[in-house]
Amino acid sequence: MFFINRKKRVVTTSLVACLTTVLMTGCSEEKPTTPKAPFDVGVWQVTTQPFTLQQTLVGRTVAHMTSDVRPQVSGIIKKRLFTEGEMVQEGQILYQIDDAAYIAAFDNAKGSLAEAQASVLSAKPKVERYEKLIKIDAISQQELDEAVATLRQDEASVLIAKAALETAKINLGYTQIKAPISGRIGLSDYTPGALVTASQSDALTTIQQYDPIYVDLTQSSAQMLQLQRMLKSGVLTAQKGNIPVYIELEDGSLYPHMGTLKFVGTSVDTTTGNIKLRALIPNHEQMLLPGMYVKAILPVAVNKNAILVPQESVTYNTKGEATVKVLDGEHKVHQRVVKISDARDNQWIVTSGLTVGEQLIIEGNTKVNDGQTVTSHLAANPISTTEEGDQLLSEALPLPSLKQ
Protein backbone atom coordinates (compact mmCIF):
# COMPACT_ATOMS: atom_id res chain seq x y z
CA MET A 1 0.00 0.00 0.00
CA PHE A 2 2.69 2.35 0.89
CA PHE A 3 4.31 1.85 -2.51
CA ILE A 4 1.06 2.45 -4.32
CA ASN A 5 0.32 5.72 -2.45
CA ARG A 6 3.79 6.96 -3.15
CA LYS A 7 3.36 6.24 -6.79
CA LYS A 8 0.13 8.21 -6.85
CA ARG A 9 1.78 11.14 -5.20
CA VAL A 10 4.58 11.00 -7.75
CA VAL A 11 2.09 10.87 -10.57
CA THR A 12 0.13 13.78 -9.09
CA THR A 13 3.25 15.82 -8.65
CA SER A 14 4.33 15.09 -12.18
CA LEU A 15 0.92 16.06 -13.52
CA VAL A 16 1.04 19.43 -11.72
CA ALA A 17 4.50 20.05 -13.07
CA CYS A 18 3.37 19.24 -16.59
CA LEU A 19 0.40 21.57 -16.33
CA THR A 20 2.61 24.31 -15.01
CA THR A 21 5.02 23.77 -17.88
CA VAL A 22 2.22 23.84 -20.44
CA LEU A 23 0.83 27.06 -19.02
CA MET A 24 4.23 28.68 -18.98
CA THR A 25 4.90 27.49 -22.50
CA GLY A 26 1.60 28.90 -23.67
CA CYS A 27 2.36 32.30 -22.14
CA SER A 28 5.79 32.40 -23.69
CA GLU A 29 4.32 31.83 -27.10
CA GLU A 30 2.51 35.31 -27.11
CA LYS A 31 3.89 37.87 -29.69
CA PRO A 32 6.60 40.14 -28.23
CA THR A 33 5.81 43.91 -27.90
CA THR A 34 7.55 46.00 -30.66
CA PRO A 35 8.88 49.50 -29.82
CA LYS A 36 6.88 52.40 -31.23
CA ALA A 37 8.48 54.10 -34.26
CA PRO A 38 9.70 57.71 -33.74
CA PHE A 39 7.35 60.45 -34.95
CA ASP A 40 8.35 62.05 -38.25
CA VAL A 41 8.41 65.87 -38.50
CA GLY A 42 9.04 68.32 -41.32
CA VAL A 43 11.94 70.71 -40.81
CA TRP A 44 13.21 73.80 -42.55
CA GLN A 45 16.66 75.35 -42.22
CA VAL A 46 16.57 78.85 -40.78
CA THR A 47 17.95 81.44 -43.21
CA THR A 48 17.96 85.21 -43.59
CA GLN A 49 16.64 87.31 -46.44
CA PRO A 50 15.94 90.97 -47.21
CA PHE A 51 12.66 92.13 -45.75
CA THR A 52 10.93 95.46 -46.15
CA LEU A 53 9.56 96.89 -42.94
CA GLN A 54 6.15 98.29 -43.66
CA GLN A 55 4.06 100.59 -41.54
CA THR A 56 0.32 100.55 -41.95
CA LEU A 57 -1.18 103.89 -40.96
CA VAL A 58 -4.78 105.03 -40.99
CA GLY A 59 -5.92 108.30 -42.48
CA ARG A 60 -8.46 110.20 -44.53
CA THR A 61 -8.41 111.64 -47.99
CA VAL A 62 -8.25 115.42 -48.37
CA ALA A 63 -8.87 117.48 -51.49
CA HIS A 64 -5.70 118.74 -53.14
CA MET A 65 -7.24 122.21 -53.43
CA THR A 66 -10.48 123.61 -51.97
CA SER A 67 -12.02 126.97 -52.81
CA ASP A 68 -15.11 128.57 -51.28
CA VAL A 69 -16.86 130.76 -53.85
CA ARG A 70 -18.04 134.12 -52.46
CA PRO A 71 -19.29 137.31 -54.14
CA GLN A 72 -16.99 140.34 -54.22
CA VAL A 73 -19.78 142.82 -54.97
CA SER A 74 -23.34 143.09 -53.70
CA GLY A 75 -26.42 142.52 -55.80
CA ILE A 76 -29.19 140.21 -56.91
CA ILE A 77 -28.27 136.92 -58.60
CA LYS A 78 -29.80 136.85 -62.09
CA LYS A 79 -28.47 133.50 -63.30
CA ARG A 80 -26.78 130.36 -61.99
CA LEU A 81 -24.73 128.93 -64.83
CA PHE A 82 -23.59 125.49 -63.64
CA THR A 83 -24.95 122.11 -62.65
CA GLU A 84 -24.25 121.01 -59.11
CA GLY A 85 -21.71 118.19 -58.90
CA GLU A 86 -20.21 118.73 -62.35
CA MET A 87 -16.62 119.52 -63.24
CA VAL A 88 -15.91 123.21 -63.78
CA GLN A 89 -12.85 124.92 -65.22
CA GLU A 90 -10.91 127.82 -63.79
CA GLY A 91 -12.43 131.08 -65.07
CA GLN A 92 -15.81 129.54 -65.90
CA ILE A 93 -18.77 131.84 -65.07
CA LEU A 94 -20.80 130.36 -62.22
CA TYR A 95 -23.22 133.18 -61.27
CA GLN A 96 -24.35 136.39 -62.95
CA ILE A 97 -25.22 139.27 -60.63
CA ASP A 98 -27.48 142.08 -61.89
CA ASP A 99 -24.95 144.47 -63.41
CA ALA A 100 -27.11 147.50 -64.33
CA ALA A 101 -25.86 149.66 -61.47
CA TYR A 102 -22.26 148.66 -62.11
CA ILE A 103 -22.53 149.49 -65.81
CA ALA A 104 -23.82 152.95 -64.85
CA ALA A 105 -20.95 153.41 -62.40
CA PHE A 106 -18.50 152.42 -65.10
CA ASP A 107 -19.96 154.91 -67.59
CA ASN A 108 -19.90 157.64 -64.95
CA ALA A 109 -16.24 156.97 -64.22
CA LYS A 110 -15.48 157.03 -67.92
CA GLY A 111 -17.13 160.46 -68.20
CA SER A 112 -15.21 161.79 -65.22
CA LEU A 113 -11.97 160.70 -66.83
CA ALA A 114 -12.86 162.43 -70.08
CA GLU A 115 -13.70 165.64 -68.16
CA ALA A 116 -10.37 165.54 -66.31
CA GLN A 117 -8.45 164.92 -69.52
CA ALA A 118 -10.24 167.92 -71.14
CA SER A 119 -9.16 170.13 -68.25
CA VAL A 120 -5.56 169.08 -68.83
CA LEU A 121 -5.87 169.91 -72.52
CA SER A 122 -7.04 173.39 -71.55
CA ALA A 123 -4.50 174.07 -68.81
CA LYS A 124 -1.38 172.81 -70.56
CA PRO A 125 -1.33 175.39 -73.46
CA LYS A 126 -1.96 178.17 -70.93
CA VAL A 127 1.13 177.20 -68.97
CA GLU A 128 3.18 177.12 -72.16
CA ARG A 129 2.02 180.68 -73.09
CA TYR A 130 2.70 182.01 -69.61
CA GLU A 131 6.23 180.57 -69.69
CA LYS A 132 6.91 182.65 -72.82
CA LEU A 133 5.29 185.80 -71.41
CA ILE A 134 7.22 185.67 -68.16
CA LYS A 135 10.43 186.03 -70.13
CA ILE A 136 9.36 189.45 -71.44
CA ASP A 137 7.80 190.46 -68.12
CA ALA A 138 4.31 190.48 -69.67
CA ILE A 139 2.87 188.60 -66.67
CA SER A 140 3.80 188.25 -63.06
CA GLN A 141 5.44 185.17 -61.54
CA GLN A 142 2.34 184.58 -59.44
CA GLU A 143 0.15 184.21 -62.54
CA LEU A 144 2.56 181.60 -63.96
CA ASP A 145 2.64 179.72 -60.69
CA GLU A 146 -1.17 179.63 -60.52
CA ALA A 147 -1.39 178.32 -64.10
CA VAL A 148 1.17 175.57 -63.35
CA ALA A 149 -0.70 174.62 -60.16
CA THR A 150 -3.97 174.37 -62.08
CA LEU A 151 -2.32 172.07 -64.64
CA ARG A 152 -0.93 169.85 -61.91
CA GLN A 153 -4.37 169.63 -60.27
CA ASP A 154 -5.96 168.70 -63.59
CA GLU A 155 -3.31 166.02 -64.20
CA ALA A 156 -3.96 164.65 -60.70
CA SER A 157 -7.67 164.60 -61.49
CA VAL A 158 -6.92 162.48 -64.55
CA LEU A 159 -5.06 159.96 -62.40
CA ILE A 160 -7.94 159.84 -59.92
CA ALA A 161 -10.46 159.45 -62.73
CA LYS A 162 -8.43 156.61 -64.26
CA ALA A 163 -8.33 154.81 -60.89
CA ALA A 164 -12.07 155.30 -60.47
CA LEU A 165 -12.68 153.94 -63.95
CA GLU A 166 -10.49 150.91 -63.24
CA THR A 167 -12.36 150.28 -59.98
CA ALA A 168 -15.69 150.53 -61.77
CA LYS A 169 -14.40 148.13 -64.42
CA ILE A 170 -13.27 145.63 -61.77
CA ASN A 171 -16.60 145.82 -59.93
CA LEU A 172 -18.44 145.32 -63.18
CA GLY A 173 -16.31 142.25 -63.85
CA TYR A 174 -17.13 140.93 -60.36
CA THR A 175 -20.79 140.74 -61.31
CA GLN A 176 -19.72 137.59 -63.14
CA ILE A 177 -18.69 135.21 -60.35
CA LYS A 178 -16.10 132.87 -61.86
CA ALA A 179 -14.53 129.62 -60.74
CA PRO A 180 -11.19 130.37 -59.03
CA ILE A 181 -9.89 126.81 -59.62
CA SER A 182 -10.78 123.79 -61.72
CA GLY A 183 -12.52 120.95 -59.95
CA ARG A 184 -15.83 119.43 -58.97
CA ILE A 185 -18.40 121.93 -57.77
CA GLY A 186 -20.66 121.21 -54.83
CA LEU A 187 -24.19 122.11 -53.83
CA SER A 188 -25.46 125.68 -53.89
CA ASP A 189 -28.21 127.16 -51.70
CA TYR A 190 -28.27 130.35 -53.78
CA THR A 191 -30.62 130.58 -56.73
CA PRO A 192 -31.63 133.44 -59.08
CA GLY A 193 -33.29 136.24 -57.11
CA ALA A 194 -31.13 135.76 -54.01
CA LEU A 195 -29.44 138.83 -52.56
CA VAL A 196 -25.72 138.50 -51.97
CA THR A 197 -23.30 140.90 -50.35
CA ALA A 198 -19.63 141.55 -50.93
CA SER A 199 -17.31 139.23 -48.97
CA GLN A 200 -20.17 137.59 -47.08
CA SER A 201 -19.27 134.82 -44.62
CA ASP A 202 -21.49 132.18 -46.26
CA ALA A 203 -20.01 130.63 -49.38
CA LEU A 204 -22.23 130.39 -52.44
CA THR A 205 -20.69 126.98 -53.23
CA THR A 206 -17.41 125.08 -52.89
CA ILE A 207 -15.07 123.70 -55.54
CA GLN A 208 -12.77 120.80 -54.72
CA GLN A 209 -9.86 119.58 -56.78
CA TYR A 210 -8.90 115.98 -56.05
CA ASP A 211 -6.74 114.76 -58.89
CA PRO A 212 -4.25 114.22 -57.37
CA ILE A 213 -5.60 113.85 -53.84
CA TYR A 214 -3.94 114.07 -50.43
CA VAL A 215 -4.11 111.37 -47.78
CA ASP A 216 -3.48 112.70 -44.28
CA LEU A 217 -2.06 110.02 -41.98
CA THR A 218 -1.16 109.75 -38.30
CA GLN A 219 1.81 107.93 -36.81
CA SER A 220 2.34 107.53 -33.08
CA SER A 221 5.49 109.00 -31.61
CA ALA A 222 6.25 105.53 -30.16
CA GLN A 223 6.33 104.04 -33.68
CA MET A 224 8.62 106.80 -34.83
CA LEU A 225 11.03 106.31 -31.91
CA GLN A 226 11.14 102.54 -32.46
CA LEU A 227 11.94 103.02 -36.13
CA GLN A 228 14.66 105.57 -35.35
CA ARG A 229 16.29 103.20 -32.84
CA MET A 230 16.33 100.33 -35.34
CA LEU A 231 17.81 102.58 -38.00
CA LYS A 232 20.45 103.86 -35.60
CA SER A 233 21.40 100.34 -34.48
CA GLY A 234 21.93 99.24 -38.06
CA VAL A 235 19.23 96.56 -37.98
CA LEU A 236 17.33 98.49 -40.63
CA THR A 237 18.43 100.53 -43.62
CA ALA A 238 16.39 103.59 -44.50
CA GLN A 239 14.43 103.50 -47.72
CA LYS A 240 16.20 105.51 -50.41
CA GLY A 241 14.48 108.14 -52.51
CA ASN A 242 10.79 108.89 -52.36
CA ILE A 243 8.88 106.53 -50.09
CA PRO A 244 6.06 104.89 -52.05
CA VAL A 245 2.60 104.76 -50.51
CA TYR A 246 0.05 102.02 -51.24
CA ILE A 247 -3.59 102.59 -50.36
CA GLU A 248 -6.01 99.99 -49.02
CA LEU A 249 -9.63 101.03 -49.43
CA GLU A 250 -12.43 100.61 -46.92
CA ASP A 251 -13.59 97.38 -48.55
CA GLY A 252 -10.11 95.85 -48.19
CA SER A 253 -9.18 96.15 -51.87
CA LEU A 254 -5.90 97.66 -53.04
CA TYR A 255 -6.11 101.01 -54.80
CA PRO A 256 -4.65 100.66 -58.32
CA HIS A 257 -2.28 103.66 -58.17
CA MET A 258 0.83 104.20 -56.09
CA GLY A 259 1.49 107.55 -54.41
CA THR A 260 4.46 109.09 -52.61
CA LEU A 261 5.04 110.46 -49.14
CA LYS A 262 5.31 114.25 -49.33
CA PHE A 263 5.35 115.52 -45.75
CA VAL A 264 6.30 114.32 -42.28
CA GLY A 265 5.19 116.44 -39.35
CA THR A 266 7.74 118.39 -37.34
CA SER A 267 5.90 118.21 -34.03
CA VAL A 268 3.81 115.84 -31.93
CA ASP A 269 0.17 116.57 -31.18
CA THR A 270 -0.01 117.02 -27.41
CA THR A 271 -3.56 115.65 -27.18
CA THR A 272 -3.08 112.47 -29.22
CA GLY A 273 0.67 111.86 -29.19
CA ASN A 274 0.60 111.45 -32.96
CA ILE A 275 2.63 112.89 -35.81
CA LYS A 276 0.95 113.94 -39.04
CA LEU A 277 2.09 112.68 -42.42
CA ARG A 278 0.74 113.55 -45.87
CA ALA A 279 0.89 111.47 -49.05
CA LEU A 280 0.02 112.53 -52.59
CA ILE A 281 -1.98 109.95 -54.57
CA PRO A 282 -2.93 110.01 -58.29
CA ASN A 283 -6.70 110.03 -58.70
CA HIS A 284 -7.32 110.04 -62.45
CA GLU A 285 -10.52 108.01 -62.23
CA GLN A 286 -11.61 110.05 -59.16
CA MET A 287 -12.24 106.85 -57.25
CA LEU A 288 -11.07 108.56 -54.07
CA LEU A 289 -13.35 111.25 -52.67
CA PRO A 290 -12.43 113.72 -49.93
CA GLY A 291 -13.19 112.41 -46.47
CA MET A 292 -12.79 108.69 -47.22
CA TYR A 293 -11.24 106.46 -44.55
CA VAL A 294 -8.24 104.53 -45.91
CA LYS A 295 -5.17 102.63 -44.79
CA ALA A 296 -1.77 103.49 -46.17
CA ILE A 297 1.08 100.98 -46.42
CA LEU A 298 4.52 102.59 -46.34
CA PRO A 299 7.72 100.57 -46.90
CA VAL A 300 9.91 102.73 -44.71
CA ALA A 301 13.06 100.63 -44.27
CA VAL A 302 14.76 97.37 -45.27
CA ASN A 303 16.12 94.65 -42.97
CA LYS A 304 18.72 92.89 -45.11
CA ASN A 305 19.13 89.94 -42.69
CA ALA A 306 15.63 89.22 -41.46
CA ILE A 307 14.58 85.79 -40.16
CA LEU A 308 11.07 84.91 -41.28
CA VAL A 309 9.20 81.82 -40.07
CA PRO A 310 5.75 80.47 -40.91
CA GLN A 311 3.12 81.52 -38.42
CA GLU A 312 2.01 77.90 -37.90
CA SER A 313 5.47 77.07 -36.51
CA VAL A 314 4.96 79.52 -33.62
CA THR A 315 2.96 78.55 -30.53
CA TYR A 316 2.56 80.17 -27.12
CA ASN A 317 3.37 78.76 -23.69
CA THR A 318 1.45 79.28 -20.47
CA LYS A 319 3.30 82.54 -19.87
CA GLY A 320 2.12 83.90 -23.21
CA GLU A 321 5.60 83.73 -24.70
CA ALA A 322 6.10 82.86 -28.36
CA THR A 323 7.85 79.53 -28.78
CA VAL A 324 9.18 77.37 -31.62
CA LYS A 325 10.60 73.86 -31.73
CA VAL A 326 13.97 73.06 -33.26
CA LEU A 327 15.75 69.79 -33.93
CA ASP A 328 19.34 69.24 -32.79
CA GLY A 329 22.00 67.00 -34.33
CA GLU A 330 20.78 63.99 -32.33
CA HIS A 331 17.20 64.40 -33.61
CA LYS A 332 15.95 65.62 -30.25
CA VAL A 333 13.25 68.26 -30.03
CA HIS A 334 14.00 71.48 -28.16
CA GLN A 335 11.38 74.11 -27.40
CA ARG A 336 12.74 77.65 -27.75
CA VAL A 337 11.32 80.98 -26.61
CA VAL A 338 11.59 83.58 -29.37
CA LYS A 339 10.70 87.21 -29.85
CA ILE A 340 8.63 88.31 -32.82
CA SER A 341 8.23 91.86 -34.03
CA ASP A 342 5.95 91.94 -37.03
CA ALA A 343 3.71 89.85 -39.26
CA ARG A 344 3.58 89.74 -43.03
CA ASP A 345 0.93 87.57 -44.64
CA ASN A 346 1.50 84.10 -43.06
CA GLN A 347 4.97 84.86 -41.68
CA TRP A 348 6.45 86.13 -38.43
CA ILE A 349 9.64 88.14 -38.20
CA VAL A 350 11.83 86.68 -35.44
CA THR A 351 14.16 89.18 -33.77
CA SER A 352 15.78 86.82 -31.26
CA GLY A 353 15.80 83.15 -30.22
CA LEU A 354 16.76 81.61 -33.57
CA THR A 355 20.07 81.45 -35.40
CA VAL A 356 20.86 80.80 -39.03
CA GLY A 357 21.31 77.13 -39.85
CA GLU A 358 19.07 75.68 -37.15
CA GLN A 359 16.46 73.08 -38.10
CA LEU A 360 13.05 74.57 -37.41
CA ILE A 361 10.15 72.14 -37.09
CA ILE A 362 7.31 73.46 -39.26
CA GLU A 363 5.31 70.26 -39.76
CA GLY A 364 4.08 68.25 -36.77
CA ASN A 365 5.47 70.69 -34.21
CA THR A 366 2.29 70.50 -32.11
CA LYS A 367 2.51 66.69 -31.89
CA VAL A 368 5.98 66.41 -30.39
CA ASN A 369 7.30 67.39 -26.99
CA ASP A 370 10.47 68.95 -25.67
CA GLY A 371 13.24 66.30 -25.42
CA GLN A 372 11.50 63.77 -27.67
CA THR A 373 13.57 61.93 -30.28
CA VAL A 374 12.05 62.05 -33.75
CA THR A 375 12.85 61.43 -37.38
CA SER A 376 12.69 64.27 -39.87
CA HIS A 377 12.29 65.13 -43.49
CA LEU A 378 12.97 68.37 -45.37
CA ALA A 379 9.73 70.34 -45.73
CA ALA A 380 8.92 72.59 -48.65
CA ASN A 381 10.24 76.14 -48.37
CA PRO A 382 7.44 78.05 -46.60
CA ILE A 383 8.88 81.48 -47.38
CA SER A 384 8.29 82.71 -50.92
CA THR A 385 10.94 85.11 -52.14
CA THR A 386 8.79 86.33 -54.99
CA GLU A 387 5.60 86.85 -53.07
CA GLU A 388 3.71 89.89 -54.26
CA GLY A 389 4.13 92.87 -51.99
CA ASP A 390 7.20 91.55 -50.13
CA GLN A 391 10.42 91.30 -52.11
CA LEU A 392 9.13 93.70 -54.73
CA LEU A 393 8.53 96.27 -52.04
CA SER A 394 11.98 95.63 -50.58
CA GLU A 395 13.41 96.81 -53.88
CA ALA A 396 11.21 99.95 -53.72
CA LEU A 397 9.32 98.89 -56.84
CA PRO A 398 5.56 99.18 -57.30
CA LEU A 399 3.40 96.11 -56.97
CA PRO A 400 2.73 94.43 -60.32
CA SER A 401 -0.95 95.31 -60.15
CA LEU A 402 -0.32 98.97 -59.38
CA LYS A 403 0.09 101.89 -61.75
CA GLN A 404 2.20 104.96 -61.26
Secondary structure, DSSP 8 states (H G I E B T S, - for coil): -HHHHHHHHHHHHHHHHHHHHHHHHHHHTS---------EEEEEE---EEEEEEEEEEEEEEEEEEEEE--SS-EEEEEE-S-TTSEE-TT-EEEEE--HHHHHHHHHHHHHHHHHHHHHHHHHHHHHHHHHHGGGTSS-HHHHHHHHHHHHHHHHHHHHHHHHHHHHHHHHHHTEEE-SS-EEE------TT-EE-TT-SS-SEEEEEEEEEEEEEEEEHHHHHHHHHHHHHTSSEE--SS-EEEEE-TTS-B-SB-EEEEEE-SS--TTT-EEEEEEEE--TT----TT-EEEEEEEEEEEEEEEEEEGGG-EE-TTS-EEEEEE-TTSBEEEEE-EEEEEETTEEEEEES--TT-EEEEESGGG--TT-B-EEEE----S-TT-TTTHHHHTT---TT-B-
